Amino acid sequence: MTEYQTPKDRKYTETLIQSAPKEAAAFLNLKHTAERSDGVIPVKYRELISVAVALTTQCSYCIEAHMKNAVEAGATREEIGETVFIAAALRAGGAVGNGLFAMRIYEEEAAKKS
């Protein structure tokens, strides 16, 4: 394999959808519902949330799509910058939260050895 996650992969979209049509339909319906423009949360904020989630899940396709949508919805460079660092802080916070869990497991396991 010479490369990973390239825009050329998009040619497999229909192949993937046809391989699991019910699941694909459910996913696309959820995606459409979450990305609607008539919700209580304004489109720009929906897109900034989507950018943050895409950054934390590291989905390059999602980052590209939601960045385009965010710019179209009027997001500023500064809003994107803040979104990046909010996502980074939360991603790091997740490691700390899981670190608390790891410490509890350590204490429990160490106590068994005593």
Secondary structure, DSSP 8 states (H G I E B T S, - for coil): ---SS-GGGGGGHHHHHHHSHHHHHHHHHHHHHHT-SSSSS-HHHHHHHHHHHHHHHT-HHHHHHHHHHHHHTT--HHHHHHHHHHHHHHHHHHHHHHHHHHHHHHHHHHHHH-
